[in-house]
Amino acid sequence: MKIEKIVIVGGGSSAHVLIPFLSNKYKDISILTSKPQLWKKDITTEWHNTDGSIKKIFEGYLTIASNEASKIIPDADIIIFCMPVYKYNEALNNVIPYINQSKKVLLGAIYGQGGFNWMVNDIRKKYSLLNVKAFTMGLIPWIARIKEYGSVGITYGQKSVNVVAFEDHEDFAKYEDFLDTLCFEHFGTGKFKQAKNFLSLTLSVDNQIIHTSRMFGLYKVSGGKWNKLEDVPYFYRDYDDLSAELLASLDNDYSKIRNKIIDLI
């Protein structure tokens, strides 16, 4: 599948890692962002060891940064959302009216929870864009952070296996080279596997139950107040038994809901 232009929508942590990775194979990469003036042409990602030392630097190049969808969306072959889930619907309404109707366009999200495919389908009907096909990843393929906004990202490594769902199942094979560029080509692991449907990704709520149970655990221990900054526990490093028990309990409740849905379909 020939890919000429990729547009990233949103300037989150994942965008700072994605641009250098994509630049390994694709030469026309643009970003639609509310802060185009803060983005440089040269984008780098530092692969850090656990002690903070740099293991490797990935270099990339940005063709253009713009806050005007009309300038960069019409030529896009692939559009990737890199933003919080709650912003997806607003961004879709901003992007979809400018998509080229004369060719197939792949529209996806780096983080696939929240019913992204339902949003795409709803807005696609509104504009009669049958050429737009959705895809989404189950989770972000690697840990991503921002070191310098608009220029330097950080990754601490990748997932050993990644999952993706395509609206057209045959697209998984057609876009295999593209998927490898997102992770496998840079780390030697992190190959993508195809999910049978989008629902299996939407119902995978890892972060939602981890974050809420951990925050409640912190509240139960301290009341959510600390005298000094140094006393504030690390979210993961200081994970305690109470938070783990709360997470297990929440996961059990969620599993009951998920299994019931599976029984019904």
C-alpha positions as CSV (number, residue, x, y, z in Angstrom):
1,M,0.0,0.0,0.0
2,K,1.6,3.3,-1.1
3,I,1.6,6.0,1.5
4,E,2.6,9.5,0.5
5,K,1.5,11.8,3.3
6,I,0.8,11.1,7.0
7,V,-0.9,13.7,9.3
8,I,-0.8,13.5,13.0
9,V,-3.6,15.3,14.8
10,G,-2.7,16.5,18.3
11,G,0.6,17.3,20.0
12,G,0.6,14.8,22.9
13,S,3.5,12.7,24.2
14,S,2.9,10.0,21.6
15,A,3.2,12.5,18.7
16,H,6.8,13.4,19.9
17,V,7.8,9.7,19.6
18,L,5.7,8.9,16.5
19,I,7.2,11.5,14.2
20,P,10.8,10.3,14.4
21,F,9.7,6.6,14.1
22,L,7.6,7.4,11.0
23,S,10.4,9.4,9.5
24,N,12.4,6.3,9.2
25,K,10.3,5.3,6.2
26,Y,7.9,8.2,5.3
27,K,9.1,11.6,4.2
28,D,5.9,13.7,4.3
29,I,4.7,14.0,7.9
30,S,2.7,16.9,9.2
31,I,1.0,17.8,12.4
32,L,-2.3,19.5,13.1
33,T,-2.0,21.3,16.4
34,S,-3.3,24.3,18.3
35,K,0.3,25.4,19.0
36,P,2.1,25.2,15.6
37,Q,4.5,28.0,16.5
38,L,6.0,25.8,19.2
39,W,7.0,22.9,16.8
40,K,10.4,22.7,15.2
41,K,11.2,21.0,11.9
42,D,13.6,18.5,13.4
43,I,12.1,16.2,16.0
44,T,14.0,13.7,18.1
45,T,13.1,10.9,20.5
46,E,15.5,9.8,23.2
47,W,15.3,6.1,24.2
48,H,16.1,6.2,27.9
49,N,17.4,3.5,30.3
50,T,15.8,3.2,33.7
51,D,18.7,5.2,35.2
52,G,18.0,8.1,32.8
53,S,20.9,7.5,30.5
54,I,20.3,7.7,26.8
55,K,20.3,4.3,25.0
56,K,19.6,5.6,21.5
57,I,18.4,8.8,19.7
58,F,15.8,8.6,16.9
59,E,15.7,11.5,14.5
60,G,12.8,12.8,12.5
61,Y,11.6,15.6,10.3
62,L,8.3,17.4,10.3
63,T,7.1,18.8,6.9
64,I,4.7,21.3,8.4
65,A,2.9,22.2,11.7
66,S,-0.4,24.0,11.3
67,N,-3.6,24.8,13.2
68,E,-5.6,24.8,9.9
69,A,-7.1,21.5,8.9
70,S,-7.8,22.8,5.4
71,K,-4.1,23.2,4.7
72,I,-2.8,19.7,5.5
73,I,-5.7,17.2,5.7
74,P,-6.8,17.1,2.0
75,D,-3.6,15.4,0.9
76,A,-3.4,12.9,3.8
77,D,-3.3,9.1,3.2
78,I,-3.2,8.3,6.9
79,I,-4.4,10.4,9.7
80,I,-3.5,9.5,13.3
81,F,-4.9,11.0,16.4
82,C,-2.5,11.6,19.3
83,M,-4.6,13.2,22.0
84,P,-6.7,12.4,25.1
85,V,-9.8,10.3,24.3
86,Y,-12.3,13.0,25.3
87,K,-11.0,15.2,22.5
88,Y,-11.6,12.7,19.7
89,N,-15.1,13.7,18.8
90,E,-14.3,17.4,18.6
91,A,-11.1,16.7,16.5
92,L,-13.1,14.4,14.1
93,N,-15.6,17.2,13.4
94,N,-12.7,19.5,12.6
95,V,-10.8,17.0,10.4
96,I,-13.3,14.9,8.4
97,P,-14.9,17.8,6.3
98,Y,-11.4,18.3,4.7
99,I,-10.6,14.7,3.9
100,N,-10.0,13.9,0.2
101,Q,-13.0,12.0,-1.2
102,S,-11.2,10.7,-4.3
103,K,-9.0,8.1,-2.5
104,K,-9.0,5.7,0.4
105,V,-8.0,7.4,3.7
106,L,-7.0,5.5,6.8
107,L,-8.2,7.3,10.0
108,G,-6.9,6.0,13.3
109,A,-6.0,6.6,16.9
110,I,-2.8,5.7,18.7
111,Y,-4.9,4.9,21.7
112,G,-8.1,3.0,20.8
113,Q,-10.3,2.9,23.9
114,G,-13.5,5.0,24.1
115,G,-15.4,3.7,21.0
116,F,-13.3,5.6,18.4
117,N,-14.8,3.5,15.5
118,W,-18.3,4.5,16.6
119,M,-17.3,8.2,16.5
120,V,-15.8,7.8,13.0
121,N,-18.8,6.0,11.7
122,D,-21.2,8.6,13.0
123,I,-19.4,11.6,11.5
124,R,-18.6,9.7,8.3
125,K,-22.3,9.3,7.7
126,K,-22.8,13.0,8.3
127,Y,-20.4,13.8,5.4
128,S,-21.0,10.7,3.3
129,L,-17.3,9.8,3.3
130,L,-17.4,6.2,2.4
131,N,-13.7,6.3,1.5
132,V,-12.6,6.8,5.1
133,K,-11.7,3.6,7.0
134,A,-11.1,3.5,10.7
135,F,-8.3,1.7,12.6
136,T,-7.1,2.0,16.2
137,M,-4.5,0.5,18.5
138,G,-5.4,-1.1,21.8
139,L,-2.8,0.8,23.8
140,I,0.1,3.2,23.0
141,P,2.9,0.9,21.7
142,W,5.6,2.4,23.9
143,I,6.0,4.6,27.0
144,A,6.0,8.2,25.8
145,R,7.0,11.4,27.5
146,I,7.8,15.0,26.4
147,K,11.2,16.4,27.2
148,E,10.9,19.6,25.2
149,Y,7.5,20.4,23.7
150,G,7.6,20.4,19.9
151,S,11.1,19.1,19.5
152,V,12.2,16.3,21.9
153,G,10.3,13.2,23.1
154,I,11.3,10.4,25.4
155,T,10.5,6.7,25.4
156,Y,11.5,4.1,28.0
157,G,10.7,1.2,25.8
158,Q,8.0,-0.7,24.0
159,K,5.4,-3.3,24.6
160,S,6.4,-6.8,23.5
161,V,3.1,-7.3,21.6
162,N,0.8,-4.6,20.2
163,V,-2.8,-5.0,19.1
164,V,-4.7,-3.1,16.3
165,A,-8.2,-3.3,14.9
166,F,-9.1,-2.3,11.3
167,E,-12.5,-1.6,10.0
168,D,-11.6,-3.6,6.8
169,H,-9.8,-6.7,8.1
170,E,-7.8,-7.1,5.0
171,D,-6.1,-3.8,5.7
172,F,-4.0,-5.4,8.4
173,A,-1.9,-7.2,5.8
174,K,-1.9,-4.2,3.4
175,Y,-0.5,-1.9,6.0
176,E,1.9,-4.3,7.7
177,D,4.9,-2.2,6.7
178,F,3.3,0.9,8.2
179,L,2.6,-1.0,11.5
180,D,6.2,-2.2,11.7
181,T,7.4,1.3,11.4
182,L,5.5,2.3,14.5
183,C,7.4,0.0,16.8
184,F,9.0,-3.3,15.6
185,E,11.6,-1.7,13.2
186,H,13.0,0.4,16.1
187,F,13.0,-2.1,19.0
188,G,13.1,-5.5,17.3
189,T,9.9,-6.4,19.3
190,G,6.4,-5.0,19.4
191,K,4.8,-6.7,16.4
192,F,1.2,-5.9,15.9
193,K,-1.5,-8.5,16.1
194,Q,-5.0,-8.0,14.7
195,A,-8.0,-7.8,17.0
196,K,-11.2,-9.4,15.7
197,N,-13.2,-6.3,16.3
198,F,-13.0,-2.8,17.9
199,L,-15.2,-3.8,20.8
200,S,-12.4,-5.9,22.3
201,L,-10.3,-2.8,22.5
202,T,-13.0,-0.5,23.7
203,L,-13.7,-2.9,26.6
204,S,-10.1,-3.1,27.6
205,V,-10.0,-0.5,30.3
206,D,-6.5,-0.9,31.8
207,N,-5.8,2.7,32.6
208,Q,-9.3,3.5,33.7
209,I,-9.3,0.9,36.5
210,I,-5.6,1.3,37.4
211,H,-5.8,5.1,37.8
212,T,-9.0,5.2,39.8
213,S,-8.2,2.4,42.2
214,R,-4.7,3.8,42.8
215,M,-6.1,7.3,43.5
216,F,-8.6,5.8,45.9
217,G,-5.9,3.8,47.6
218,L,-3.8,6.9,48.1
219,Y,-6.8,8.7,49.6
220,K,-7.6,5.8,51.9
221,V,-4.1,5.9,53.3
222,S,-3.5,9.6,53.6
223,G,-6.7,11.4,53.0
224,G,-5.1,12.9,49.9
225,K,-3.0,15.4,51.8
226,W,0.7,15.5,52.5
227,N,2.8,18.0,54.5
228,K,5.7,18.2,52.1
229,L,6.2,17.5,48.4
230,E,8.8,14.8,49.3
231,D,6.1,12.9,51.2
232,V,3.9,12.5,48.2
233,P,4.1,8.8,47.0
234,Y,5.1,7.9,43.5
235,F,2.1,6.7,41.5
236,Y,3.6,3.4,40.5
237,R,7.0,3.1,42.3
238,D,5.3,3.2,45.7
239,Y,2.3,1.1,44.8
240,D,1.1,-0.6,48.0
241,D,-1.0,-3.7,48.9
242,L,-4.2,-1.6,49.5
243,S,-4.1,-0.2,46.0
244,A,-3.4,-3.6,44.6
245,E,-6.4,-5.1,46.5
246,L,-8.7,-2.3,45.2
247,L,-7.5,-2.8,41.7
248,A,-8.2,-6.5,41.9
249,S,-11.7,-5.9,43.3
250,L,-12.4,-3.4,40.5
251,D,-11.1,-5.7,37.9
252,N,-13.3,-8.5,39.2
253,D,-16.4,-6.3,38.9
254,Y,-15.4,-5.2,35.4
255,S,-14.8,-8.8,34.3
256,K,-18.4,-9.7,35.3
257,I,-19.7,-6.9,33.0
258,R,-17.4,-7.9,30.1
259,N,-18.2,-11.6,30.4
260,K,-21.9,-10.8,30.4
261,I,-21.5,-8.8,27.2
262,I,-19.6,-11.7,25.6
263,D,-22.4,-14.1,26.5
264,L,-24.9,-11.8,24.7
265,I,-23.0,-11.4,21.4
